[in-house]
Amino acid sequence: MNLGFRPGLRPPTTVDYEAMKRNALHDQGLLVISVDDPRLSWPQREMLRQIGEKIYGRPRAQERSNGRKG
């Protein structure tokens, strides 16, 4: 059974994640960023963390360390 792989074409060996994230923002309006990204200042990272917690809740490990049930 031929799965569409042609011998002259090799699959990519590396992935450009920054390009994928850039395309997600430009094409879909999705922002993919780590709250620990060193390119951001502390206030920017803190704002992202707060937005993430508002939308998705606190991380379970953080809830337990603060005495809250997860």
Buried (B, 14 or more C-beta within 10 A) or exposed (E): EEEEEEEEEEEEEEEEEEEEBEEEEEEEEEEEBEBEEEEBEEEEBEEBBEEBEEEEEBEEEEEEEEEEEE
